[in-house]
């Protein structure tokens, strides 16, 4: 499939590169790496993101590479990265025929085969890993800029190489990226140690009201729109909040309820490794990975919590954990 994708890419003159809404480090890193690589091949590249780049990944594209505007005239080919379905990367009102030949590169368990070419590998630690394989097939060398974007993708999707998706090939790839000029310290400082003050203030507020189940097997935090506006907190500043309830000893599943609009909640899940939260999120129209997934529920928060907790506890009982 990589060979077929390379042939299609080489034929295209104008290429749209995009990734899922509310992008994370893997999405941004993969998109930036692919876009910069295609430019070295002389392609006209549009790197599109519907949502703003989170503050801690903006260093990857400080030159204005990423745009929030889709090309009015369309493109020859579109490369969709790290998105389980096309609707998570391209607004529904954009004509599909303008996307040209679609190449789907992803590593989610619930990914759909929406492309003319679908490169899907749930065993890959990050979509960035698959991007490197595509670039190898294209004959594009990893310079420092491209390698830094890929390293950021892998670093963030493996939880700094702590998650269970970290495998020998993950570390081999990291070694290759370091050899290409990546500075681990510089990336870590940008990603983890350059946070706005408002984020820490709001994190403290969220942790004060964190919910922990009486049996200690799940814990949850929630964020509300009125508070975000009050403190000047943007959605991208909430990244990583869910890791705090998951870090509690004994917690099997962490939950984060994020208010998107009135009676509309984005629910994220993180598992310690025993519970398949992608399967759980699918019940709510979402998806993701075994240990990290999410979905959206339209209902008042008390109703959302009742549904979510019932689903979690049913799974915990089925697994003999409670």
Wavefront OBJ file of the C-alpha trace (Angstrom):
o trace
v 0.000 0.000 0.000
v 2.906 2.375 0.652
v 4.150 1.796 -2.887
v 0.694 2.517 -4.334
v 0.436 5.658 -2.216
v 3.855 6.839 -3.412
v 2.848 6.370 -7.052
v -0.348 8.398 -6.515
v 1.514 11.152 -4.673
v 4.147 11.442 -7.373
v 1.424 11.895 -10.014
v -0.352 14.679 -8.099
v 0.637 18.322 -8.480
v -1.537 19.858 -5.755
v -1.994 17.955 -2.497
v -4.150 18.664 0.531
v -2.763 17.323 3.824
v -5.155 17.238 6.757
v -5.869 15.512 10.064
v -8.581 15.207 12.693
v -10.401 18.133 14.305
v -9.130 19.236 17.749
v -5.667 17.990 16.780
v -3.201 16.386 19.143
v 0.554 16.001 18.825
v 0.369 13.004 16.509
v -2.026 14.783 14.152
v -0.059 18.032 13.985
v 3.346 16.326 13.888
v 2.278 13.923 11.131
v 0.641 16.691 9.109
v 3.602 19.053 9.360
v 6.107 16.298 8.517
v 4.144 15.117 5.494
v 3.594 18.667 4.226
v 7.252 19.676 4.527
v 8.336 16.432 2.865
v 5.969 16.918 -0.084
v 7.252 20.453 -0.571
v 10.757 19.048 -1.049
v 9.309 17.064 -3.969
v 8.090 20.278 -5.582
v 4.421 19.723 -4.781
v 1.945 22.508 -4.107
v 0.820 21.634 -0.590
v -2.091 22.884 1.506
v -1.796 21.777 5.140
v -5.323 22.235 6.495
v -6.710 22.142 10.028
v -10.237 23.220 10.880
v -9.220 23.923 14.464
v -6.292 26.005 15.741
v -2.997 24.294 16.498
v -2.654 23.678 20.260
v -0.248 26.118 21.927
v 2.377 23.462 22.691
v 2.677 22.297 19.057
v 2.822 25.678 17.344
v 6.621 25.582 17.285
v 6.363 22.937 14.546
v 4.737 25.352 12.111
v 5.623 28.870 13.241
v 6.148 29.797 9.584
v 2.413 29.761 8.833
v 2.447 26.349 7.136
v -0.980 25.375 8.513
v -4.119 27.058 7.154
v -7.760 26.978 8.249
v -8.994 27.532 4.677
v -9.802 24.711 2.273
v -8.851 25.271 -1.399
v -11.809 26.603 -3.377
v -10.597 25.008 -6.599
v -9.923 21.579 -5.144
v -6.763 19.446 -5.361
v -5.391 16.427 -7.202
v -4.984 14.359 -4.051
v -5.755 14.496 -0.342
v -3.772 12.787 2.400
v -5.820 12.325 5.574
v -3.769 11.560 8.672
v -4.734 10.193 12.087
v -8.497 10.437 11.450
v -10.746 7.415 11.916
v -13.238 8.760 9.364
v -13.327 11.508 6.753
v -15.890 13.512 8.698
v -13.347 13.990 11.486
v -10.961 15.828 9.152
v -13.034 17.562 6.463
v -16.199 19.617 7.133
v -19.316 17.925 5.752
v -20.189 20.889 3.518
v -16.935 20.675 1.503
v -17.549 18.826 -1.807
v -15.867 15.431 -1.702
v -15.065 15.593 -5.423
v -12.708 18.492 -4.708
v -10.526 16.215 -2.574
v -9.286 14.261 -5.580
v -7.568 10.940 -4.899
v -7.823 10.222 -1.155
v -5.045 8.491 0.783
v -5.964 7.524 4.334
v -3.092 6.926 6.776
v -4.106 6.070 10.329
v -3.483 3.836 13.334
v -6.842 3.872 15.124
v -8.594 0.569 15.866
v -11.901 2.019 14.654
v -10.579 3.577 11.430
v -12.812 3.372 8.352
v -11.619 2.570 4.824
v -12.746 5.882 3.362
v -9.784 6.414 1.035
v -8.926 5.121 -2.410
v -5.825 3.855 -0.585
v -6.070 2.958 3.100
v -2.919 2.461 5.150
v -4.192 1.489 8.581
v -2.005 -0.147 11.212
v -3.401 -0.222 14.777
v -0.086 -1.678 15.958
v 1.775 1.504 15.016
v 2.539 3.587 18.103
v 1.579 6.751 16.215
v 0.456 7.781 12.761
v 3.829 9.523 12.568
v 5.443 6.064 12.368
v 3.445 5.344 9.204
v 4.303 8.743 7.739
v 8.000 7.861 7.936
v 7.352 4.640 6.015
v 5.535 6.658 3.349
v 8.414 9.128 3.126
v 10.913 6.272 2.836
v 8.911 4.929 -0.120
v 8.928 8.415 -1.661
v 12.668 8.684 -1.167
v 12.433 11.778 1.045
v 15.261 11.982 3.612
v 14.513 12.960 7.201
v 15.942 16.429 7.776
v 15.837 18.017 11.244
v 12.489 19.794 10.687
v 10.688 16.710 9.428
v 12.274 14.488 12.080
v 11.299 16.898 14.877
v 7.660 16.846 13.749
v 7.633 13.035 13.659
v 9.372 12.802 17.039
v 6.705 15.071 18.534
v 3.995 12.836 17.068
v 5.496 9.696 18.583
v 6.489 11.294 21.898
v 2.978 12.546 22.604
v 1.044 9.487 21.407
v 3.167 7.167 23.559
v 2.935 9.357 26.654
v 6.659 10.085 26.492
v 7.327 6.411 25.670
v 5.417 5.237 28.768
v 2.242 3.762 27.228
v 1.807 0.115 26.254
v 1.971 1.027 22.549
v 5.707 1.680 22.989
v 7.460 -1.210 21.242
v 11.008 -1.972 20.059
v 10.296 -0.421 16.650
v 9.106 2.741 18.435
v 12.451 3.180 20.126
v 14.312 2.276 16.941
v 12.404 5.028 15.151
v 13.169 7.492 17.957
v 16.856 6.648 17.611
v 16.685 7.287 13.878
v 15.002 10.649 14.473
v 17.644 11.691 16.996
v 20.300 10.787 14.458
v 18.533 13.155 12.038
v 19.095 16.057 14.457
v 16.160 16.043 16.869
v 16.843 17.579 20.289
v 14.741 15.643 22.874
v 15.257 18.375 25.454
v 14.095 21.144 23.095
v 10.969 19.217 22.088
v 10.104 18.306 25.685
v 10.443 21.941 26.760
v 8.076 23.131 24.005
v 5.520 20.369 24.524
v 5.484 20.034 28.313
v 7.162 23.032 29.909
v 5.793 26.106 28.151
v 2.235 26.193 29.496
v 0.079 29.322 29.929
v -0.620 30.373 33.506
v -4.392 30.067 32.933
v -4.034 26.351 32.259
v -2.490 25.642 35.654
v -5.048 27.789 37.481
v -7.910 25.928 35.813
v -6.265 22.543 36.311
v -6.210 23.234 40.041
v -9.909 24.048 39.989
v -10.720 20.830 38.088
v -8.662 18.663 40.411
v -10.383 20.129 43.475
v -13.721 18.744 42.308
v -12.448 15.509 40.765
v -14.813 12.583 41.266
v -13.453 9.236 42.428
v -15.645 6.123 42.557
v -16.227 4.653 46.040
v -14.474 1.462 44.886
v -11.654 3.534 43.384
v -11.756 1.926 39.922
v -12.655 5.064 37.964
v -12.074 8.773 38.434
v -13.306 11.772 36.470
v -12.728 15.463 35.836
v -14.990 17.906 34.025
v -14.590 21.275 32.289
v -17.296 23.850 31.660
v -17.537 26.523 28.983
v -18.403 29.378 31.337
v -15.243 28.705 33.348
v -13.089 28.574 30.228
v -14.372 31.986 29.183
v -13.954 33.368 32.685
v -10.273 32.363 32.894
v -9.373 32.783 29.224
v -8.653 29.065 28.819
v -8.811 27.634 25.300
v -9.677 24.017 24.484
v -6.121 23.141 23.551
v -5.012 24.033 27.085
v -7.080 21.111 28.410
v -4.836 18.524 26.796
v -3.464 16.148 29.419
v -6.018 16.926 32.155
v -7.309 13.351 31.927
v -3.901 11.969 32.843
v -4.296 13.175 36.426
v -7.245 10.956 37.400
v -5.582 8.056 35.567
v -2.451 8.499 37.678
v -4.311 7.613 40.885
v -3.363 4.205 42.282
v -6.110 1.655 41.644
v -7.928 3.627 38.933
v -8.614 1.465 35.869
v -10.460 4.065 33.782
v -10.128 7.856 33.764
v -12.894 10.034 32.371
v -12.991 13.636 31.241
v -16.274 15.413 30.528
v -15.688 18.486 28.358
v -18.632 20.785 27.676
v -18.806 21.614 23.952
v -22.175 23.398 23.974
v -25.333 23.345 26.051
v -26.188 19.677 26.688
v -23.323 18.517 24.450
v -20.359 16.829 26.106
v -17.161 15.383 24.680
v -16.316 12.383 26.834
v -12.740 11.089 26.811
v -11.527 7.819 28.314
v -8.106 6.557 29.344
v -7.472 2.985 30.446
v -4.658 1.635 32.560
v -4.564 -1.374 30.224
v -7.263 -3.807 31.328
v -10.322 -2.063 29.862
v -10.854 -1.565 26.114
v -12.139 2.007 26.113
v -12.362 2.157 22.300
v -15.076 -0.477 22.491
v -16.777 1.521 25.226
v -16.597 4.786 23.264
v -18.187 3.064 20.267
v -21.414 2.806 22.279
v -21.532 6.608 22.222
v -20.660 6.971 18.521
v -16.952 7.497 19.215
v -13.809 5.437 18.937
v -10.058 5.457 19.328
v -7.503 3.056 20.787
v -7.678 0.278 23.377
v -6.257 2.588 26.067
v -7.414 6.004 24.787
v -10.746 6.843 23.182
v -13.647 9.252 23.233
v -17.048 10.226 21.912
v -19.712 12.903 22.130
v -22.995 12.635 24.038
v -25.840 15.111 23.698
v -27.682 15.235 27.004
v -27.609 17.098 30.336
v -24.458 16.299 32.322
v -26.175 14.174 35.030
v -27.619 11.958 32.283
v -24.248 11.766 30.523
v -22.542 10.692 33.734
v -25.182 8.043 34.429
v -24.705 6.499 30.966
v -20.924 6.625 31.084
v -20.538 5.212 34.582
v -23.041 2.433 33.823
v -21.018 1.453 30.739
v -17.723 1.518 32.641
v -18.985 -0.489 35.591
v -20.611 -3.047 33.310
v -17.248 -3.553 31.595
v -15.387 -3.695 34.925
v -17.778 -6.396 36.143
v -17.444 -8.347 32.884
v -13.681 -8.320 33.344
v -13.999 -9.442 36.966
v -12.458 -6.230 38.274
v -15.417 -5.429 40.552
l 1 2 3 4 5 6 7 8 9 10 11 12 13 14 15 16 17 18 19 20 21 22 23 24 25 26 27 28 29 30 31 32 33 34 35 36 37 38 39 40 41 42 43 44 45 46 47 48 49 50 51 52 53 54 55 56 57 58 59 60 61 62 63 64 65 66 67 68 69 70 71 72 73 74 75 76 77 78 79 80 81 82 83 84 85 86 87 88 89 90 91 92 93 94 95 96 97 98 99 100 101 102 103 104 105 106 107 108 109 110 111 112 113 114 115 116 117 118 119 120 121 122 123 124 125 126 127 128 129 130 131 132 133 134 135 136 137 138 139 140 141 142 143 144 145 146 147 148 149 150 151 152 153 154 155 156 157 158 159 160 161 162 163 164 165 166 167 168 169 170 171 172 173 174 175 176 177 178 179 180 181 182 183 184 185 186 187 188 189 190 191 192 193 194 195 196 197 198 199 200 201 202 203 204 205 206 207 208 209 210 211 212 213 214 215 216 217 218 219 220 221 222 223 224 225 226 227 228 229 230 231 232 233 234 235 236 237 238 239 240 241 242 243 244 245 246 247 248 249 250 251 252 253 254 255 256 257 258 259 260 261 262 263 264 265 266 267 268 269 270 271 272 273 274 275 276 277 278 279 280 281 282 283 284 285 286 287 288 289 290 291 292 293 294 295 296 297 298 299 300 301 302 303 304 305 306 307 308 309 310 311 312 313 314 315 316 317 318 319 320 321 322
